[in-house]
């Protein structure tokens, strides 16, 4: 499955505890990553600077849903289930 254009849910909804270029302490949940461009695409996709957790997250029908809002809802719920 390919990413939905102009979505960015997987780069916004989850918290990331590892450093990201421009966000040395990671990012909190429901906060857009600084590496998202104007089309909600990752500017460091494929780069070794991209956190491993990001590289390991693959789009799927269950996660992405039919709309960007469905993806955000799913990922925010997953974030809540996995929060410490």
Rosetta blueprint (number, residue, H / E / L):
1 X L
2 X L
3 X L
4 X L
5 X L
6 X L
7 X L
8 X L
9 X H
10 X H
11 X H
12 X L
13 X L
14 X L
15 X L
16 X E
17 X L
18 X L
19 X L
20 X E
21 X L
22 X L
23 X E
24 X L
25 X L
26 X L
27 X E
28 X L
29 X L
30 X L
31 X L
32 X L
33 X L
34 X L
35 X L
36 X E
37 X L
38 X L
39 X L
40 X L
41 X L
42 X E
43 X L
44 X L
45 X L
46 X L
47 X L
48 X L
49 X L
50 X L
51 X L
52 X H
53 X H
54 X H
55 X H
56 X H
57 X L
58 X L
59 X L
60 X L
61 X H
62 X H
63 X H
64 X H
65 X L
66 X L
67 X L
68 X H
69 X H
70 X H
71 X H
72 X H
73 X H
74 X H
75 X H
76 X H
77 X H
78 X H
79 X H
80 X H
81 X H
82 X H
83 X L
84 X L
